[in-house]
């Protein structure tokens, strides 16, 4: 009987290793100059076995796969066109009263980061609902101003993403299916509401955008020979 004394190719060929465990597992390989990459990995569902299985069951689910195909097809078919400029409170369906829209998912005032709280405070002062940041905070804490996510109202907002009723918004329509979305104007650089600023420079720029800039742009868009494809 003979045996194969040739070493395995895994021993003789160069190795490139991906470490899926604790980072220190890769230290011996790195010490011997073997190329190794650490993969940022953690147990699914933060180690909750029951929830982990529920997540796993979402994979290869025919109903979910079909829904994803529909979603992707609608995304690929979409043809967004700029059709106008309006005022948020008069243009966005359901956006009424003392309400502010913000970027991100639903979140309570006390859980907002400082930047987003600053955006809310600035928008309240801009609208004239309060004169000072302290008054604005009290209004929110007492529920006198309603906060809602932009995407609940077919709109989007950058960064802190706060939109108030008096702000001008772009009106964009999906020419394929007819659905519309809205977005407030970009403030440019410097002290801006989307980064939580609410000083005089910020508020004066917002007033300029609403009172002077938006009407000019609205007139220009209205006089385009056809909607502007985005």
N, C-alpha and C positions, 0 to 999 in steps of 0.2 A: 504494500500500500504506500502511496506517495501523498504528500500534502503540498499544497501551494504555499510557497514561502515568500511570494511576492507581496510587498506591502500594499494595503488598500489605497486606491487612488485618493481617497479623502485625506490620507496622511501625506501623500507626496505632492499633490497639486496645491497651488496657492489657495488660501481661504479668504472669503469675504463673508463676514458674520453679521447677522442682525440679532441683537440681544432683546428678547421680549420680556425679560424679568427685571429684577432690581439692577440699577445701574452698576453696582459694585460687581455683579456677575461678569461684567466685561473687563474688569481690571486686569486679570491674569492674561487675557488675550492681548490687551493693549500693551502690557509689559513685555510680551514677546513679539511686539510689532506686527501683530495680526490686525488687518483692517477690520474694525468693528463699529457698527452704528447702533446707538441705543434708540429703541422705539418707545415713544411715549405711550404707554399702555396702562390701563387700569381695568379692574373688573367692571363689567357692564352694570348699570343701575346701582353704582356705588356698593356693589357686593350683595345687594338684595336678591336672593336666589329666585323668589317668586316673580318679582318684577322683571328680572333678567330673562326668565322663560317667556314672559308675555312679550317682551321686546323681540326675542328670538322668533316667536310665532308670527311676527309681522313680516319676516323675511319669506320670500317665495309664496306669499299669499296672493292667489289669483285676483281677488277683488282689489287689493291694493295695487298690484301690478297694472291692472286695467285702468284704475283711477289715475295712476301716474302717467300712463300713456296718454290719457285724455288731457291731463294738465300740460304735459310737454307739447302735445300737438297744438293746444291753444296758444301756448307761448310762441311756438314757431310760426303759427299762422298770423299772429298779431301784427297790425300795422298802425303804430301810434302816430297821430297827426295833431299838430297844434291848431286848435280851432278858435281860441279866444283867450281873453284876460278878464277876470271878474273879481269881485270882492267876496272873500271867503264866506261871510255870513249870509250873503245873498245868492251864492253860487253853489256851495256844497250842500247837497240834500241832507236835511236833518240837523244841520249845524245852526242851532238857535240859542238865543238867550246868552247868559253868562257862562259860556263854555269855552274851553281851550283844548286844542288837539295837540298831542305830543307824540314823538317818535317812540318806537318800541312797543312791547306788550302792555296790557293793563298793569298799573302800578299805583300803590297808595302814595300820597304826598310824602309821608314820613319815610318812605323807602326810596324816594328819588335821590339821585346823587346831587351834589351841590350845584353842578352845572345846569341840570334840568330844573331844579328848584329856582335857580336864578333866571332861567328863561321864562318860567311861569310868572315869577314876580314882575319881570320886565314887561311881559305881555299885559298883565293886569294894570300896571301903571300906564302903559301905552294906550290902553282902551279908556282910561279915565275912571276906572272902577275904584281906584285907590290912589292916594297921592304919595304915599311913602312905602318903602319895602315892608315896614312893620305892619301897616294896615293891610297890605296885600297878603302877608303871611296869615294874618288873623282871618281874612276872608276865606282862604283855602281851608284852614283848619276848622272853621265853622261850617264848611260845606256850602258857602255862598257862591263858589265858582266850581263848576263841574269840569272834571278832567277826563279825557277819553283818548284812546289811541287813534292816531291818524288813520290807520288801515281799517278801523271800524266805520270810517266815513269815506272810503274810496280815495284816500289821499296819502301823501307821503311827506315826511319832513326830515331835513338833514340834521345830523348831530342831535342836540337837545330836541330839535324838531317842533318847536312850539308855534302853532298857528292860532291867531285870534280873529274874531269876526271882521274887524276892519281892514285886515291885511289883504293886499292883492294876491291873486293866485293865477297860475297858468291853468288853462283848461285843455286837457288832452283826451282825445277820443280814439278808441281802437276802431279803425275804419272797417275791420273785418267783422266784428261782432257788435259794435255800437256802444260798448260800455265805456264809461268815462272815468278819469282820475284827475286829481288836482294836487298842485304843489305851490307853496309860497315862494316868493322871489328870493334869490340869493343876495345876501346883504353885502357881499364882497369881503374885504379883509379889515382888520383892526378890531375895535370893540364891537362885537356882534352878539345878538340875542341867542343865536344857536350855540354859542360858547358860554352862555350864562350871564352876559353883561347886560346891565340895565342903566348905565349912566346916561348923561345928557347926549353924548355923541351917538350912542346907540339909538336912543329914542328919536332924536332929530333925524337920523338917517331913515328910520322906519316911516316917519311922517313924510319925508321927502319922497320916498318910494311910493307911498300910497297916494299922495296929493298931486305929485308932479310927474314922476317917472311912469307909473302905471297907466294913467290916461293916454300918454303919448304912445306907449307900446301897444295899448289896446286899440288905438286908432290905426296904427300900422298893421297889426294883425288882421283887423277887420277889412282892410283894403288890399290884402293879399289876393291875387287872382284865384288861388285855390289853397286849401289847407296845407300847412307846411309839414312834410313828412319828417319825423324825428328818427 
